[in-house]
Structure formats: structure tokens, C-alpha cells
Amino acid sequence: YGFSTRFASEDGKAGTNPEELLGAAHASCFTMAVAFALTNEKLEATELSTTATVTLEKQDAGWTVTQIPLAIQGKVPNIDAAKFQAIAEGAKKNCPISRALAATPISLEATLR
């Protein structure tokens, strides 16, 4: 893993990078939160699929993750679109990764040995 493989390697293919891992963690955590909320409502999804699109932009301060929009599609019997939206909004708010991304400040301890 290195800076050059973060964006593109010699063969034109990018390697997995921290931003992709962050997006995957967010999507999976959010999907689990939706599934849990559905279960609490006595509902069961037959399918849930989430994407998290991480936007990485070069800014004055350096490369910055500026947004991670989530998009979920689901097949859930006995639910309407408004209820599914409300459950998804609650899951986004309560997902541990969503909360971690909103947490401030991030503390740091650096020790030189």
C-alpha cells in the first residue's frame, strides 16, 4: 500500500484505500442498523442493499472526505415507503459509524520511543 496505489497503480487499477474501507464500514453498519430496526418493528427484510459513495476532494487543507451519501434499497413485506424512509433515517442517526463520523473532537496521543 502506498500513495500511488491509493489512486491508480501502473496498470491503471486502484488498490483498496482507506476511503473505500470507510465507505464499506459505513454501508454495512447502516444496513445492520436498518435490519435491527425492522426486526424491532416485527418486520423482516428479504433483501437490503446499501451503497456508500465516498467523495474525496483536494482542498486547501489537503485531501478531505467531504461526504458519504448512503443509498439503500430493500424488499420488505408489509411496509410502506414512508415507514421504510423513517426507519432508514433512524438507522442513519443511530448507526455507530455514522455517530463516529460525526464525533468531535478526535483525540490523539503520539508517543515517540
Backbone as ProteinMPNN parsed JSONL, in Angstrom:
{"seq_chain_A": "YGFSTRFASEDGKAGTNPEELLGAAHASCFTMAVAFALTNEKLEATELSTTATVTLEKQDAGWTVTQIPLAIQGKVPNIDAAKFQAIAEGAKKNCPISRALAATPISLEATLR", "coords_chain_A": {"N_chain_A": [[0.847, -1.185, 0.0], [0.604, 2.136, -0.866], [0.983, 5.669, -1.617], [0.759, 5.988, -4.411], [-0.718, 3.737, -5.222], [-3.069, 4.292, -4.045], [-4.663, 5.889, -5.638], [-4.207, 5.152, -8.343], [-2.652, 2.417, -9.917], [0.246, 1.142, -11.677], [-0.895, -0.387, -13.7], [-3.228, 0.909, -14.128], [-5.273, 0.376, -12.417], [-6.796, 1.011, -9.334], [-5.822, 0.366, -5.959], [-7.334, -1.03, -2.976], [-8.342, 1.441, -0.716], [-8.135, 3.559, 2.246], [-10.413, 5.207, 2.245], [-12.32, 3.773, 0.775], [-12.61, 1.596, 2.47], [-13.704, 2.882, 4.673], [-16.174, 3.704, 3.59], [-17.29, 1.166, 3.05], [-17.46, 0.137, 5.649], [-19.26, 1.96, 6.754], [-21.57, 1.577, 5.142], [-22.146, -1.148, 5.683], [-22.551, -1.164, 8.478], [-24.706, 0.628, 8.72], [-26.65, -0.782, 7.244], [-26.997, -3.022, 8.877], [-28.068, -1.701, 11.088], [-30.505, -0.828, 10.027], [-31.716, -3.323, 9.509], [-31.919, -4.287, 12.134], [-33.66, -2.36, 13.245], [-35.931, -2.848, 11.698], [-36.549, -5.436, 12.572], [-37.239, -4.852, 15.219], [-39.644, -3.669, 14.72], [-41.139, -5.788, 14.131], [-40.863, -6.675, 11.532], [-39.459, -8.107, 8.569], [-36.801, -8.009, 6.415], [-36.417, -9.159, 3.098], [-34.48, -8.568, 1.439], [-31.76, -6.35, 1.532], [-29.81, -3.728, 0.378], [-27.081, -1.659, 0.361], [-25.319, 1.239, -0.641], [-22.462, 3.232, -0.142], [-21.202, 6.161, -1.067], [-18.204, 7.507, -1.219], [-16.88, 10.694, -1.2], [-13.944, 12.173, -2.08], [-12.031, 14.955, -1.906], [-9.642, 17.312, -3.132], [-8.576, 19.827, -1.157], [-7.733, 23.076, 0.221], [-6.601, 22.469, 2.7], [-5.758, 19.927, 2.246], [-6.277, 16.49, 1.113], [-9.631, 15.58, 1.532], [-12.378, 13.897, 2.95], [-15.44, 14.672, 1.918], [-18.106, 14.027, 1.811], [-20.412, 11.321, 2.434], [-22.735, 9.94, 1.038], [-25.466, 7.783, 1.678], [-27.226, 5.103, 0.173], [-29.983, 3.098, 0.148], [-31.619, 0.147, -0.805], [-34.438, -1.878, -0.529], [-36.276, -4.91, 0.029], [-39.089, -5.397, 1.648], [-41.637, -6.977, 3.084], [-44.989, -5.907, 3.87], [-44.704, -3.155, 4.537], [-44.717, 0.391, 4.075], [-43.468, 2.995, 1.856], [-42.98, 5.395, 3.264], [-42.7, 4.574, 5.947], [-40.475, 2.895, 5.689], [-38.565, 4.799, 4.915], [-38.506, 6.364, 7.26], [-37.511, 4.502, 9.107], [-35.003, 4.043, 7.958], [-33.863, 6.612, 8.2], [-33.728, 6.832, 10.995], [-31.95, 4.729, 11.494], [-29.667, 5.698, 10.203], [-29.067, 7.865, 11.839], [-28.534, 6.559, 14.256], [-26.633, 4.603, 13.773], [-23.525, 3.232, 14.697], [-21.188, 3.877, 13.185], [-21.988, 6.118, 11.719], [-22.362, 7.85, 13.873], [-19.752, 7.919, 14.841], [-18.435, 9.194, 12.738], [-19.494, 11.695, 12.987], [-18.495, 12.531, 15.348], [-16.748, 14.784, 17.418], [-14.281, 16.329, 19.388], [-11.593, 14.589, 17.685], [-9.411, 12.8, 19.54], [-5.856, 12.586, 20.219], [-2.895, 10.863, 20.925], [0.462, 10.951, 20.735], [3.373, 9.089, 20.824], [6.777, 8.929, 21.032], [9.302, 6.578, 20.781]], "CA_chain_A": [[0.0, 0.0, 0.0], [1.334, 3.385, -0.935], [0.215, 6.784, -2.164], [0.465, 5.79, -5.838], [-1.787, 2.751, -5.39], [-4.312, 4.827, -3.474], [-5.465, 6.461, -6.71], [-4.065, 4.315, -9.533], [-1.38, 1.717, -9.998], [0.842, 1.196, -13.006], [-1.795, -0.992, -14.679], [-4.428, 1.729, -14.228], [-6.268, -0.031, -11.427], [-6.509, 1.489, -7.976], [-5.941, -0.612, -4.893], [-8.261, -0.636, -1.92], [-7.778, 2.526, 0.058], [-8.871, 3.807, 3.489], [-11.72, 5.803, 1.984], [-13.215, 2.676, 0.402], [-12.876, 0.821, 3.681], [-14.621, 3.698, 5.46], [-17.475, 3.582, 2.949], [-17.786, -0.196, 3.265], [-17.823, 0.032, 7.063], [-20.466, 2.76, 6.969], [-22.688, 0.898, 4.487], [-22.503, -2.39, 6.379], [-23.078, -0.814, 9.797], [-26.011, 1.216, 8.49], [-27.564, -1.847, 6.831], [-27.309, -3.798, 10.08], [-28.95, -0.882, 11.915], [-31.83, -0.891, 9.399], [-32.25, -4.665, 9.762], [-32.266, -4.338, 13.555], [-34.86, -1.537, 13.435], [-37.052, -3.576, 11.106], [-36.863, -6.524, 13.497], [-37.935, -4.247, 16.355], [-40.997, -3.357, 14.256], [-41.725, -7.086, 13.759], [-40.767, -6.771, 10.085], [-38.249, -8.807, 8.139], [-36.396, -7.728, 5.037], [-35.94, -10.282, 2.302], [-33.271, -8.071, 0.774], [-31.295, -4.993, 1.802], [-28.57, -3.439, -0.327], [-26.685, -0.278, 0.617], [-24.053, 1.764, -1.146], [-21.952, 4.457, 0.464], [-20.327, 6.761, -2.068], [-17.286, 8.41, -0.52], [-16.325, 11.759, -2.027], [-12.641, 12.629, -1.612], [-11.701, 16.149, -2.681], [-8.432, 18.062, -2.804], [-8.908, 21.151, -0.648], [-6.552, 23.816, 0.68], [-6.016, 21.76, 3.841], [-5.326, 18.605, 1.796], [-7.345, 15.587, 0.702], [-10.673, 15.576, 2.546], [-13.65, 13.232, 2.694], [-16.414, 15.758, 2.047], [-19.442, 13.476, 2.004], [-20.614, 9.889, 2.257], [-24.162, 9.671, 0.931], [-25.906, 6.4, 1.74], [-28.411, 4.774, -0.622], [-30.419, 1.752, 0.481], [-32.769, -0.441, -1.484], [-34.866, -3.025, 0.249], [-37.533, -5.63, -0.17], [-39.608, -5.624, 2.99], [-43.086, -7.154, 3.035], [-45.86, -5.27, 4.859], [-44.23, -1.824, 4.93], [-44.851, 1.379, 3.004], [-42.241, 3.76, 1.602], [-42.769, 6.39, 4.325], [-42.197, 3.864, 7.129], [-39.111, 2.458, 5.368], [-37.731, 6.006, 4.977], [-38.349, 6.738, 8.67], [-36.611, 3.52, 9.72], [-33.661, 4.305, 7.422], [-33.37, 7.847, 8.824], [-33.359, 6.492, 12.37], [-30.742, 3.904, 11.451], [-28.542, 6.584, 9.866], [-28.775, 8.659, 13.03], [-28.087, 5.719, 15.37], [-25.558, 3.693, 13.374], [-22.281, 3.62, 15.363], [-20.224, 4.5, 12.272], [-22.493, 7.478, 11.49], [-22.064, 8.641, 15.074], [-18.293, 8.106, 14.909], [-18.058, 10.193, 11.738], [-19.961, 12.996, 13.465], [-17.857, 12.809, 16.638], [-15.665, 15.751, 17.5], [-13.055, 16.254, 18.603], [-10.844, 13.329, 17.673], [-8.226, 12.982, 20.371], [-4.638, 11.965, 19.712], [-1.716, 10.792, 21.777], [1.604, 10.496, 19.936], [4.491, 8.746, 21.693], [7.999, 8.568, 20.316], [10.123, 5.681, 21.615]], "C_chain_A": [[0.88, 1.231, 0.0], [0.491, 4.448, -1.589], [-0.173, 6.535, -3.618], [-0.649, 4.774, -6.055], [-3.107, 3.216, -4.797], [-5.231, 5.323, -4.585], [-5.37, 5.66, -8.0], [-2.691, 3.661, -9.525], [-0.871, 1.801, -11.43], [-0.066, 0.606, -14.074], [-3.125, -0.251, -14.793], [-5.522, 1.378, -13.236], [-5.846, 0.457, -10.049], [-6.631, 0.331, -7.0], [-6.995, -0.155, -3.899], [-7.591, 0.424, -1.068], [-8.617, 2.762, 1.312], [-10.262, 4.396, 3.27], [-12.733, 4.739, 1.588], [-13.571, 1.829, 1.621], [-13.855, 1.565, 4.592], [-16.038, 3.595, 4.897], [-18.086, 2.209, 3.172], [-18.234, -0.394, 4.712], [-19.125, 0.776, 7.33], [-21.685, 2.059, 6.367], [-23.112, -0.354, 5.249], [-23.101, -2.115, 7.754], [-24.498, -0.261, 9.675], [-27.036, 0.144, 8.121], [-27.951, -2.722, 8.014], [-28.253, -3.024, 10.991], [-30.371, -0.871, 11.352], [-32.471, -2.244, 9.688], [-32.703, -4.804, 11.217], [-33.552, -3.558, 13.827], [-36.088, -2.21, 12.84], [-37.504, -4.71, 12.017], [-37.633, -6.004, 14.707], [-39.38, -3.886, 16.014], [-41.744, -4.622, 13.832], [-41.825, -7.245, 12.239], [-39.471, -7.487, 9.731], [-37.977, -8.505, 6.67], [-36.003, -9.025, 4.354], [-34.684, -9.89, 1.534], [-33.003, -6.641, 1.204], [-29.958, -4.815, 1.1], [-28.254, -1.956, -0.175], [-25.385, 0.047, -0.093], [-23.725, 3.041, -0.382], [-20.928, 5.013, -0.52], [-19.468, 7.822, -1.394], [-16.723, 9.419, -1.516], [-15.051, 12.269, -1.365], [-12.218, 13.791, -2.499], [-10.408, 16.783, -2.189], [-8.858, 19.461, -2.408], [-7.627, 21.827, -0.184], [-5.84, 23.089, 1.814], [-5.483, 20.38, 3.463], [-6.53, 17.763, 1.38], [-8.337, 15.431, 1.846], [-11.871, 14.767, 2.076], [-14.721, 14.283, 2.959], [-17.843, 15.26, 2.224], [-19.442, 11.969, 1.802], [-22.124, 9.643, 2.187], [-24.44, 8.167, 0.937], [-27.126, 6.232, 0.845], [-28.763, 3.323, -0.328], [-31.624, 1.376, -0.362], [-33.151, -1.672, -0.689], [-36.141, -3.643, -0.273], [-37.999, -6.018, 1.222], [-41.125, -5.773, 2.878], [-43.778, -6.364, 4.151], [-45.342, -3.94, 5.391], [-44.463, -0.869, 3.769], [-43.564, 2.205, 2.917], [-41.947, 4.761, 2.714], [-42.189, 5.731, 5.578], [-40.758, 3.396, 6.885], [-38.146, 3.642, 5.443], [-37.475, 6.397, 6.422], [-37.392, 5.787, 9.386], [-35.177, 3.765, 9.25], [-33.06, 5.564, 8.039], [-32.934, 7.588, 10.266], [-32.085, 5.669, 12.428], [-29.516, 4.743, 11.124], [-28.105, 7.381, 11.092], [-28.122, 7.816, 14.123], [-26.997, 4.712, 15.03], [-24.25, 4.143, 14.037], [-21.256, 4.294, 14.441], [-20.681, 5.917, 11.921], [-22.16, 8.371, 12.677], [-20.563, 8.899, 15.189], [-17.844, 9.186, 13.928], [-18.49, 11.593, 12.144], [-19.263, 13.428, 14.752], [-16.754, 13.851, 16.496], [-15.405, 16.03, 18.962], [-12.491, 14.825, 18.594], [-9.59, 13.58, 18.486], [-7.049, 12.22, 19.792], [-3.594, 11.97, 20.809], [-0.602, 10.213, 20.923], [2.788, 10.287, 20.867], [5.661, 8.313, 20.826], [8.841, 7.708, 21.261], [11.545, 5.653, 21.119]], "O_chain_A": [[1.809, 1.335, 0.801], [-0.606, 4.163, -2.069], [-1.298, 6.831, -4.02], [-1.448, 4.929, -6.979], [-4.147, 2.597, -5.024], [-6.45, 5.191, -4.483], [-6.376, 5.506, -8.692], [-1.694, 4.287, -9.167], [-1.478, 2.448, -12.283], [-0.026, 1.036, -15.227], [-4.043, -0.716, -15.47], [-6.576, 2.012, -13.216], [-4.687, 0.33, -9.655], [-7.443, -0.574, -7.191], [-7.487, 0.971, -3.974], [-6.41, 0.314, -0.739], [-9.712, 2.21, 1.425], [-11.184, 4.109, 4.033], [-13.886, 4.794, 2.018], [-14.715, 1.399, 1.771], [-14.728, 0.953, 5.206], [-16.994, 3.417, 5.652], [-19.279, 2.102, 3.455], [-19.264, -1.017, 4.969], [-19.993, 0.28, 8.048], [-22.724, 1.961, 7.02], [-24.305, -0.592, 5.439], [-24.064, -2.772, 8.15], [-25.385, -0.641, 10.439], [-28.16, 0.157, 8.623], [-29.109, -3.121, 8.139], [-29.142, -3.614, 11.604], [-31.337, -0.901, 12.113], [-33.639, -2.307, 10.07], [-33.758, -5.378, 11.488], [-34.43, -4.032, 14.549], [-37.171, -2.147, 13.42], [-38.702, -4.919, 12.21], [-38.576, -6.648, 15.166], [-40.235, -3.807, 16.897], [-42.829, -4.554, 13.253], [-42.754, -7.871, 11.73], [-38.509, -7.472, 10.499], [-38.825, -8.725, 5.805], [-35.343, -9.88, 4.945], [-33.933, -10.737, 1.05], [-33.915, -5.814, 1.236], [-29.074, -5.663, 1.218], [-29.061, -1.101, -0.538], [-24.466, -0.771, -0.139], [-24.611, 3.82, -0.028], [-19.898, 4.385, -0.768], [-19.95, 8.899, -1.043], [-16.161, 9.044, -2.545], [-15.078, 12.739, -0.227], [-12.064, 13.627, -3.709], [-10.116, 16.792, -0.993], [-9.429, 20.197, -3.212], [-6.558, 21.216, -0.195], [-4.611, 23.093, 1.879], [-4.826, 19.73, 4.276], [-7.654, 18.259, 1.304], [-7.946, 15.181, 2.987], [-12.331, 14.926, 0.945], [-14.889, 14.733, 4.093], [-18.697, 15.989, 2.73], [-18.595, 11.416, 1.1], [-22.725, 9.191, 3.162], [-23.741, 7.387, 0.289], [-27.969, 7.126, 0.769], [-27.945, 2.424, -0.53], [-32.523, 2.184, -0.595], [-32.287, -2.42, -0.23], [-36.962, -2.994, -0.92], [-37.389, -6.854, 1.888], [-41.822, -4.796, 2.606], [-43.222, -6.18, 5.234], [-45.522, -3.63, 6.569], [-44.411, -1.275, 2.609], [-42.695, 2.123, 3.785], [-40.786, 4.959, 3.072], [-41.28, 6.28, 6.2], [-39.916, 3.492, 7.778], [-37.041, 3.512, 5.97], [-36.344, 6.727, 6.779], [-36.558, 6.222, 10.179], [-34.242, 3.703, 10.049], [-31.873, 5.584, 8.367], [-31.888, 8.072, 10.699], [-31.241, 5.878, 13.299], [-28.446, 4.532, 11.696], [-26.912, 7.545, 11.344], [-27.25, 8.305, 14.841], [-26.49, 4.033, 15.923], [-23.897, 5.319, 13.951], [-20.532, 5.189, 14.877], [-19.854, 6.825, 11.834], [-21.728, 9.511, 12.505], [-20.152, 9.987, 15.593], [-16.976, 9.997, 14.248], [-17.908, 12.577, 11.687], [-19.424, 14.565, 15.195], [-15.939, 13.799, 15.574], [-16.359, 15.95, 19.736], [-12.878, 13.98, 19.402], [-8.797, 14.465, 18.164], [-7.223, 11.318, 18.972], [-3.429, 12.956, 21.528], [-0.719, 9.088, 20.437], [3.168, 11.191, 21.611], [5.527, 7.425, 19.984], [9.061, 8.081, 22.413], [12.384, 4.957, 21.691]]}, "name": "protein", "num_of_chains": 1, "seq": "YGFSTRFASEDGKAGTNPEELLGAAHASCFTMAVAFALTNEKLEATELSTTATVTLEKQDAGWTVTQIPLAIQGKVPNIDAAKFQAIAEGAKKNCPISRALAATPISLEATLR"}
